[in-house]
Amino acid sequence: MKRCLLVVLIVVLPLPAVAQTYQNYPDLPPMSEVKKALENTPMVRAARTRIGVASADRDRLRAGSYETSVRVDTMQRRVNVFSGQFFEWSVGLERSLRLPVKSRIDGELGDQGIQQARVVYGDALHESGRMLLKSWFVWLREFNQEKQWHTQVGLLREQLAVVEKRIKAGDAARLEQLQAQAALSQAEAQLAQAHLRASIAANELTQRYPTIALPAVPMLPEPVPVSQGLGYWQQLVLADNHELSLARGETQRSRLLLARSEADRLPDPAVGLRYGSERGGEERLIGVNVMIPLPGAGRAASQASALASSEVAAQREAGVLTKVKTETASSWITAQSAYQAWQAAEQAATAMRSNADLLARAYRLGESGLSDVLTARRQMQEAQLAAVSARLDAAEARYRLLLDTHTLWPIDTDGPAPLQH
């Protein structure tokens, strides 16, 4: 049985045409950790179990629902003419016979069910990968925001020390000390909130994906522009998209069910063997009986329902195709725009940092006021936070595009084989 099942799997289930190679990105978790994390999510474990369910359903469809029935009759015959009584009995075996065309279609339905289950497994890996990628970048954002607030607090402490030094020298009023201290306290409060958000993000990531080890100092991604055009990415997505594969599988299944309902217009015959004894054993009976149900209106209605369901599935597939194309275009546009936004944000942050440093040096020389320095520091901080956020947005958008084309992590549909009996 195991050898037969293995042969069926090799023939029926699609194999990838080209072996896909993947690389470890330094700003993402290692591939080995990602693979373990994805395979152990509840969604993927449930999809893996579903392959075993599909295998059992295939066996059920191949075996059919027809069973052999045993029939035993006993009776007493009274003959008034001779005033005699006879004990009589009969035993019989009956079984419905599935027509060959129905048997073939049922086998195809079983094979198609396993294919769908394997696509569901790949889709579960894909969705888990999306959630992992999102959680990873949520943590990176919070971590780097906390890091940026650490830097801001350090700068404001240095600024407070400069103010206190100038006060001792008689070059500044004590009001400036209060202003510098207030700015420092506000930054420390922001730092505490950023630390809380980073801790929550790290906890959620590690709880959902225990195999992912968070680095003490994660690498800040370096955005890479998406050079290929939209047509290139849409071609990759459409070549291997789980959602589209599921919709096409449902269309195929609905067509098989339609063919099955058309075949059901011709009822399955039932054949029986009968052996009996009459007149107290004086007569022995051996017979064969054939029963053919007369089709009614219900079979025609079932066929009409299957035809309508097939049309619905075809329209749904067309809708999924449009959705996938639209989402791919949106992802591509987002990646392009995010990279440009990051470049602009970096330029703004660099300019704000230079401006704040110049005003800080001018304040030390007594050539500018403290309010101008604190305002410049606040604007620099806002620009720095925006630049970090834009950097991470650009990197995440590109990685999301790679993930959806199955070139980032191994999320193909060649999942585990169904359970064998």
N, C-alpha and C positions, 0 to 999 in steps of 0.2 A: 504493500500500500504506500509506503514511504517513497519507494523508487518511482512508482507511477505518479505520485503527487509532484515529485521533483521534476519529472519530465513535463508535466502539464504547466508548471510554473515557468519553466524555461521557454516553452512554446508560446504561452499566453501573455506573460507579463512583458511589457516593453523594457528594454535596457537602454541606457544612455549611449548615444552614438559615439561620443567622444568623452574620454575621461577628463573631468574638470579638475584643474589644479588650483589650490588656494594658497594665499600667503598670510603670514602674520603681520598685522599692522601695529606699530609700536604704541599708537594712541588708543588701541582697542585691547580687550582681553585676549590672552593667548588662544589659539585655535583649539587646543586640547580642552581647555576649560569651557570654552563656548560650546563645544560638541557635547560634553557631559551635561552642561547646564540645560541645553535644549532638549536632550533626550530624556531628562528626568522631570520635565514639567508635567503637571497633571494633564494638560491638554494633549501632549504628545503620547503619554502613557495610555490615555484613553483611546487615541487613534491607533496605537499599536495593537491594543486589544481588539479593536474593531476589525482588524485584518483576520484575526482568528474567527470572529463571528461570521465574516464573509466567507471564510473557508468552509465553515459548517453549513452555511446556507447553500453554498454551491453543491456540497454533498447531498443536501436535502433535495435540491432541484433535480439533480441527476438521478437520484433514487426514485423520485416521484412520490405522489401521495396515495398511489393505489396499493392496496394490500389484499392478500388472499384471505377470503372468508370461508369459514367452515360452517356447514349447515347440517344439523341432525334433526330428523323427524321420527317420531314414533306415533303409532295409531292402532286402534282396534277396529277390525272390520267384522260386522255382524251380517250374516246372510240368512234371511228369514226363510228362504225356500228349504234350505237344509238344516236350519236351526243350528248353524255353526258360527263360531267366532274364531277369528284369525288375528294373530299378533303380526303387525307389519312395521317395518322401519326403513329408513333411507338415510344416507349420509352423502354429502356433496362438498365440493371445493369450487369456489367462484372467485374470479379475479378480473378486474377491468384491465384492458390492454391500452397503453398509451400509444397513439399513432406515432410513427417515426418522425414526422415533421415537428410534432410537439416536443418530442424528446430532444431533438436537435436544438430547438429554440430555448428550452429550459436549460440545456447545457451552456448555451451562449449567455443566457441571463446570469448564470452562476459565475462564469468567467468574468463577465463585465462587472459583477458585484465586487470581485476581488480587485480588479483594476481601480474601481472607484475608491475602495477602502485604502489602497496604496496612495492614491492621489490625496485623499483626506489626511493620511499620515504626513505626506509632504507639505500640505497646506498647514497642518498643525505646527510643523517645524518652522515654516515661514512666519506664521503669526507669532510664535514664541520668539523667533529671531527679531521681529519688529519690536516686540515689547522689551526684549533685552537691550536692543540698541537704544530705544527711547529712555529706559531706566539708566543706562550707562551715561548718556549725555545729560540727563537731569542731574545726576551726581556730579559730573564734570563741571556743570554750570555752577552749582552751589559751592563746590570745592574752590573753584577759581574766584568766585565772588568773595568767599571768606578770605582767600589769599590776598585779594585786592584791598579788602578792608583792613587787613593786617598792615599792608603797605601804607595805606592812608593814615592809620593811627600812628604809625612810626613817624611819618612826615609831620603830622600835627604835634607830636611830642617834641620833635626837633624845633618846630616853629615856636612852641611854648617856651622852650629853653632859650631861644633867641630873644623872645620878648622879655623874659625875666632878666636876661643879661643886660638888655638895653635899659630896663627899669633901674637896675642897680647902678648903671652908668648915668642915670638921669636923663636918658634920651627918649623915654617913653612914659606914658601915663599908665597908672594901674588899671584904668578902664580897658586898655588893650590886653592886659593879662586875663581879665574876666572874659573878654571876647575869645581869646585863644583857648582858654580852658573850656568854654562852652562848646566851641567847635570840636575840641578833643572829646568831650563827653558824648556829644552826638555821634561822633564816629565810633566810639567804643560801644555805644548802644547798637549801632548798625552792625558792628562786628559780632556782638553777642547773638543778634538775630540771624546773621549769616551762618554762624557756627551751628546754631540750632537747626537751620534748614539743611545744612550739609550733613549733620549727624542723622537726621531723619532720612535723607536721600540715601545715605550709605547703608542705613539699617534696612530700608525697603529693598535695596538691591541685593544685599547679602542674604536676606530672608527668602526672597523669591528664587535666587540663584546661589545656593550655598557653595557651589564649586568655583564661583568667581572670586578670586582673591584680589581685593582692592589694593593697589600700590600705595605706599606712603606718600609719594609725590608723583601723581600721574602726569604723563607727558601732555603738554598742550598741543592739540592738533595743528598742523600746518595745512591750511586749505589748499586744495588742488582744483584748478578749473576743469570743468567738463568740456572737453574739446570736441567730442563727436556731436553730430547733429541729432535732432529729435528722431529722424527716421531710423538711425542706428539703434537707439535705445528701444524704440517701439518694436523693432524687429526682434531684439533679444527677449523682450518681455513676452511678446506673442508666441515666441518659439517654445516657451516653457513657463506657463502661468497656471498655477493651481486652480484659481477661481474659474478661469476659462475652461480648463480641462474638466472640472467638475460639471460645468454647464453642458459641455459637449457630451460628457458621459451620461448625464440625465437625458439629453436628447436621444442618444443611442439606446438607452434603456427604454424610453417611451416608445421608440420604434419597434424594439423587440417585443414589448408588451402588446403593441398593436398587432404585430404579426402573430403573437400567441392568441389574441382574441379572435383574429380571423381564422386561425386554425381550429379554434374551439367551436366554430360554426358547424363543424363536422363532429358529432359526438363520438366519444370513445366507446367501442364495444366491450361487452363483458362476456367472458367465456367460462363455462362451468362443466364439471364432471359430476355425475350422480351415480351412486350405486345403492340398490335397495333390495329388500326382501318383501314379498307379498304372499298372501294366503298361507301364512305360517311357514314360509320357506319353500313352498311348492314352486314359486316363481322367483327368479332372480332377474333384476333389472340393471342394466348398464346404459347410461345415456350421456349425451353431450347437449348442452343448451347454450345458445347465444342470445345475448340481450343487447339491443341497440336503442338507446334513448331517442325519443323524438324531439328535435330541437324546437324551442319555443321563442317567444319574443324577447326573453331575457338575454339570450345570447347576442341578438342583434343590437340590443341596447348597450351591452358591455362593449361591443365593438365600436359603437358610436362614441362612447365615453373614452375609450382608448385613443381613438382618432383625435378627439378634442384635446386630450392630454398631450398627445404628440405635438400638436400645433402650439400649445402653450409652452412646452419645453423648447421648441425651436425659437419662438419669440423671446423667451427668457435668455437663451444663448446669445441671440443678437444683441439684447440689452447689456449682457455682461461684456461682450466684445467692445461695445461702445464705451462702457464704463472703464474697462481696462485701458483703452486707448486714451481716454480723457485723463485718467489718473496718472498715466505715464507722462503725458504732456505737461500736466501740472507739476509733477516731480522734477521734470527736466527744467521747466521754467524757474521753479523754486531754486534749484541748484545753481542755475546761471545767475539769477538775481541775488541770491545769498552771497555768492562770491564777490560780486560787484559791490554789494553793501558792505561786506567786510573790508574791502580795500578802502572805501570811503571812510568807514569808521576808524580804521587804523591811521589814516592821514589826519583825521580830526583829533584823535587821541594824541598823536605826536605833536601836533600844533599846540594843543591845550597843555601838554606837559612842558613844552618849551616855554610857553607863556608863563606858567606857574613858577617855573624855576627862575626865570628872569625877574619876576616880581619879588620872589623870595630873596634873591641876591640884592635887589634894589632896596628892599626893606632893611636888610642888614647894614646897608650903607646910608640909611636914612633918606632914601630918595623916593619912597612910596609909602602909602599907608597900610596898616594891617588889614583893614576891610578889603582892600583890593587883593591882598595876598590870600585871604581866606576865601574870597569869592573865586579867585583863580583856582585854588586847590579844590573847591567843591566842583567847579566846572570840569577840571581835569579828572576828578574821580568819576563823574558821570560819563565822561567820554571814554575813560578806561573800561568801565563796566560795560558800556555799549559795544566797545571794540571786542572785548572778550566774548560777549554774547553773540556778536555777529560772526566771530571766528568759529565758534562752536556750531552756530546755525549752518554756516557754509560747509563745514566738515560733515555734519550730520546729514544734510541734504544730499551730499554726494554719496555717502555710505548707504543711505536709504535707496538711492538709485541702483547702486551695486547689489544691494540685498535683493531688490525686486527682480533683478536680472540673474540671480543665483550665481553671482561671481564674487560675492563677499564671503559667505559662509556655506558649508555643505548642507543645503536644504533641498536636494533633489528628491524625486519621488521614488528612487530605488531603495525603499525602506526595508525593514525586516520581512522575512518570508512569513506567511501565515503558519499558525500552529499545525503541526502534522500529527496524525493519529496512527 
